[in-house]
Amino acid sequence: MYFFCSDINECVRGLDKCSSDAFCNNTKGSYNCTCKPGFTGNGRECKGKLVFLFFLFKRSNVSGAVTLLVDSQPLSVFCHMGNFGCGDGGWTPVMKIDGRETTFHYDEHYWINDQGYNLPGGETGFDGQESKLPTYWNTSFSKICLGMKINQQLRFIVIHKQADSLHSLIADGQYRATSLGRDKWKELIGFQGSLQANCNKEGFNAVCSWRRYSKARIGIVSENKNECGSCDSRIGFGTKGQPDDLNTCGNEAVNNPDNGNKHLKAMGYILVQ
């Protein structure tokens, strides 16, 4: 007596566990799932990518309103076109942070979740409205534009970094280094920028080891010693710690920094391309 084994096509029989937004591909003894175009994920879970609809100014240098499709839902944002300080091209807004407020304090849950905040604030450009858009967790990029406004003076720097999203760089709490250098970070502040001389730990989730001292979700922390333990100075976004735990975006510096003590709270802007 002979027994023959035949492959079961889970896809045809509906026995697969693929997402409804994925293709099921039968294989010998199993199957695999692949997200459909316009979606990302492992095939069993698929999320909609952000799709730009440049209604009025495709290939234009004019900034203006753009509609994004987020999980098939329209979201209106202000797309910044041209070189306003970060280089040419279209820049997608991600977050706007008021250093005087604690909405985006280093410890706030907004840095680790996929929850938006004040979505209409994404339509209003470089103003004083705080906002966190779905672009935080659902937009890949190769460049990040960081801006700070102090006394109505707006300054920008650029980080060249490829990632699936800003959420993927920050939410797990792991330190990821950048190499801009302390002088480049100080450009965000202008002539008032001030940092201590040593440590100069910069990037994403930049923290000093002693608990009550400076931390930044994006930025640089510095100290007089070179142990990265008791940092009394920082420039960054989503910050906390001494000397002013309530300054969540801007420049804090005491204990012999290079340009005098500073307590500067900025309006911060984060965009990606």
C-alpha positions as CSV (number, residue, x, y, z in Angstrom):
1,M,0.0,0.0,0.0
2,Y,1.3,3.4,-0.9
3,F,0.5,6.8,0.6
4,F,1.0,10.0,-1.2
5,C,1.3,13.4,0.5
6,S,-0.2,16.4,-1.4
7,D,0.3,20.1,-0.6
8,I,-2.6,22.0,0.7
9,N,-3.1,25.4,-0.8
10,E,-3.9,27.5,2.3
11,C,-4.5,30.5,0.1
12,V,-7.2,29.0,-2.0
13,R,-8.9,27.3,1.0
14,G,-8.9,30.4,3.1
15,L,-6.7,28.8,5.8
16,D,-4.1,31.5,5.7
17,K,-3.6,34.3,8.2
18,C,-2.6,37.0,5.8
19,S,-3.9,40.5,6.2
20,S,-6.8,41.6,3.9
21,D,-4.3,44.1,2.6
22,A,-1.8,41.4,1.6
23,F,-1.3,38.8,-1.1
24,C,-1.2,35.2,-0.1
25,N,1.5,33.2,-1.9
26,N,1.3,29.4,-1.7
27,T,4.6,27.5,-1.1
28,K,5.5,23.9,-0.7
29,G,4.1,22.9,2.7
30,S,3.3,26.4,3.7
31,Y,2.6,29.9,2.4
32,N,3.8,33.5,2.8
33,C,2.1,36.9,2.9
34,T,3.2,40.1,1.1
35,C,1.6,43.4,1.7
36,K,-0.1,44.9,-1.3
37,P,1.3,48.1,-3.0
38,G,0.6,51.1,-0.8
39,F,1.0,49.1,2.4
40,T,3.9,48.1,4.6
41,G,4.3,45.3,7.2
42,N,5.0,41.6,7.6
43,G,2.0,40.5,5.5
44,R,0.0,39.4,8.5
45,E,-0.3,43.0,9.6
46,C,-0.2,45.7,6.9
47,K,-0.4,49.4,7.4
48,G,-1.1,52.0,4.7
49,K,1.8,54.1,3.6
50,L,1.6,57.8,3.4
51,V,0.8,58.9,-0.2
52,F,1.2,62.5,-1.3
53,L,-1.4,64.1,-3.5
54,F,0.2,67.4,-4.8
55,F,-3.0,68.9,-6.1
56,L,-1.9,72.4,-7.1
57,F,1.9,72.5,-7.2
58,K,3.4,69.2,-8.2
59,R,7.0,69.9,-9.1
60,S,6.6,73.4,-7.9
61,N,8.7,75.5,-5.5
62,V,5.6,76.9,-3.8
63,S,4.8,75.8,-0.3
64,G,1.2,75.0,0.5
65,A,-1.5,72.5,1.6
66,V,-1.0,68.9,0.7
67,T,-3.3,65.9,1.3
68,L,-1.8,62.7,2.7
69,L,-3.6,59.4,2.6
70,V,-2.9,57.7,6.0
71,D,-4.5,54.3,6.2
72,S,-6.8,55.4,3.4
73,Q,-7.8,58.5,5.5
74,P,-7.0,62.0,4.1
75,L,-4.8,64.2,6.3
76,S,-4.1,67.8,5.3
77,V,-0.6,69.2,6.1
78,F,1.5,72.2,5.1
79,C,4.2,70.9,2.7
80,H,7.3,73.2,2.7
81,M,8.8,73.4,-0.8
82,G,12.2,74.9,-1.8
83,N,15.2,75.7,0.2
84,F,14.1,77.5,3.4
85,G,17.2,76.4,5.2
86,C,17.3,72.6,4.8
87,G,17.9,72.3,1.1
88,D,15.7,71.9,-2.0
89,G,12.7,69.6,-2.4
90,G,9.5,69.0,-0.5
91,W,9.7,68.7,3.3
92,T,7.0,66.8,5.2
93,P,6.1,68.1,8.7
94,V,6.3,65.7,11.6
95,M,6.3,67.6,14.9
96,K,6.1,71.1,16.3
97,I,7.3,71.5,19.9
98,D,6.9,74.5,22.2
99,G,9.8,74.5,24.7
100,R,7.6,76.4,27.2
101,E,5.2,73.5,27.3
102,T,5.5,69.9,28.7
103,T,3.5,68.3,25.9
104,F,6.6,66.7,24.4
105,H,8.8,66.5,27.5
106,Y,11.3,63.7,27.2
107,D,9.2,61.4,29.4
108,E,5.9,62.0,27.6
109,H,4.2,59.0,25.9
110,Y,4.0,60.8,22.6
111,W,7.6,59.8,21.8
112,I,6.9,56.1,22.1
113,N,3.4,55.7,20.7
114,D,1.5,56.1,17.4
115,Q,-0.9,58.7,18.8
116,G,-1.2,62.1,17.1
117,Y,-1.6,65.4,18.8
118,N,-3.4,68.5,17.4
119,L,-3.5,67.3,13.7
120,P,-4.8,70.7,12.5
121,G,-1.5,72.2,13.7
122,G,0.2,70.4,10.8
123,E,-1.6,72.8,8.4
124,T,-0.2,76.0,9.7
125,G,3.5,76.1,8.9
126,F,6.2,77.5,11.2
127,D,3.9,79.0,13.8
128,G,3.4,78.4,17.6
129,Q,1.0,75.5,17.5
130,E,2.3,72.3,18.8
131,S,1.5,69.2,16.8
132,K,2.5,65.5,16.2
133,L,1.3,64.0,12.9
134,P,1.0,60.4,11.7
135,T,4.1,61.1,9.7
136,Y,6.0,60.4,13.0
137,W,5.3,56.7,12.8
138,N,4.3,56.2,9.2
139,T,6.8,58.0,6.9
140,S,10.3,56.8,5.8
141,F,13.0,59.3,5.0
142,S,16.7,59.9,4.3
143,K,17.0,63.4,5.8
144,I,15.6,65.2,8.8
145,C,15.2,68.9,9.0
146,L,15.4,70.5,12.5
147,G,14.4,74.0,13.1
148,M,14.3,76.3,16.2
149,K,12.7,79.7,16.5
150,I,13.8,82.1,19.3
151,N,12.7,85.7,19.3
152,Q,11.1,85.2,15.9
153,Q,14.5,84.2,14.4
154,L,14.2,80.8,12.7
155,R,17.3,78.6,12.1
156,F,17.7,75.1,10.6
157,I,20.1,72.2,10.5
158,V,19.9,68.9,8.6
159,I,20.6,65.3,9.7
160,H,21.3,62.8,7.0
161,K,19.8,59.6,8.3
162,Q,17.8,56.9,6.6
163,A,15.0,55.2,8.6
164,D,11.5,53.8,8.3
165,S,10.1,56.5,10.6
166,L,11.1,58.9,13.3
167,H,9.3,56.5,15.7
168,S,11.7,53.7,14.7
169,L,14.6,55.8,15.8
170,I,13.2,57.0,19.1
171,A,10.5,54.8,20.6
172,D,12.7,51.9,21.8
173,G,14.8,54.3,23.9
174,Q,18.0,53.1,22.4
175,Y,20.8,55.7,21.8
176,R,21.5,56.3,18.1
177,A,24.4,58.6,17.4
178,T,24.8,61.4,14.9
179,S,28.0,63.2,14.0
180,L,27.1,66.8,13.3
181,G,29.4,68.2,16.0
182,R,28.7,70.7,18.8
183,D,29.1,73.8,16.6
184,K,26.4,72.6,14.2
185,W,23.9,72.0,17.0
186,K,24.7,75.5,18.3
187,E,23.7,77.0,15.0
188,L,20.0,76.2,15.9
189,I,20.4,78.8,18.7
190,G,22.5,81.4,16.9
191,F,25.0,83.6,18.7
192,Q,23.5,82.8,22.1
193,G,24.2,79.0,21.8
194,S,26.2,77.6,24.7
195,L,27.4,74.2,25.8
196,Q,29.9,72.7,28.2
197,A,33.1,71.5,26.7
198,N,33.0,67.7,27.0
199,C,31.0,64.5,26.5
200,N,29.1,66.0,23.5
201,K,26.8,63.0,23.1
202,E,24.5,63.7,20.2
203,G,21.8,62.0,18.3
204,F,18.6,60.2,19.2
205,N,17.8,59.4,22.9
206,A,21.0,61.3,23.9
207,V,21.2,61.0,27.7
208,C,23.8,61.3,30.5
209,S,24.0,58.4,32.9
210,W,23.1,60.3,36.1
211,R,19.3,60.3,36.3
212,R,18.5,64.0,37.1
213,Y,20.8,65.5,34.4
214,S,20.1,66.4,30.8
215,K,18.5,64.2,28.2
216,A,17.2,64.8,24.7
217,R,15.1,62.7,22.3
218,I,16.9,64.5,19.5
219,G,19.9,66.7,20.3
220,I,23.2,67.0,22.1
221,V,24.1,66.8,25.8
222,S,27.4,68.1,27.3
223,E,29.4,68.3,30.5
224,N,32.7,69.6,31.9
225,K,34.0,66.2,32.6
226,N,34.2,63.6,29.9
227,E,32.2,60.8,31.6
228,C,28.8,61.7,30.2
229,G,27.4,61.5,33.7
230,S,26.4,64.9,35.0
231,C,25.5,66.9,31.9
232,D,24.5,70.5,32.8
233,S,24.0,71.6,29.2
234,R,22.0,70.6,26.2
235,I,20.4,71.7,22.9
236,G,17.6,69.6,21.6
237,F,14.0,68.5,21.1
238,G,12.0,66.6,23.7
239,T,14.4,67.4,26.5
240,K,14.5,67.1,30.3
241,G,16.7,67.3,33.4
242,Q,18.9,69.9,35.0
243,P,19.2,72.8,35.0
244,D,15.5,73.3,33.9
245,D,13.5,70.1,33.6
246,L,10.6,72.1,32.1
247,N,12.5,73.3,29.1
248,T,11.4,70.8,26.5
249,C,13.0,72.4,23.4
250,G,15.9,74.8,23.3
251,N,19.2,75.4,25.0
252,E,20.0,74.9,28.7
253,A,23.5,75.5,30.0
254,V,25.1,76.2,33.4
255,N,28.3,75.3,35.3
256,N,30.9,77.0,33.1
257,P,29.5,76.5,29.5
258,D,31.5,78.1,26.6
259,N,29.1,81.0,26.0
260,G,27.7,81.7,29.4
261,N,24.6,80.3,31.3
262,K,21.6,80.0,29.1
263,H,17.9,79.2,29.6
264,L,16.5,79.5,26.2
265,K,13.1,77.9,25.3
266,A,12.5,77.6,21.5
267,M,9.7,76.7,19.2
268,G,11.0,73.6,17.5
269,Y,10.1,72.1,14.1
270,I,10.8,68.6,12.8
271,L,10.4,67.7,9.1
272,V,11.5,64.8,6.9
273,Q,12.3,64.2,3.3
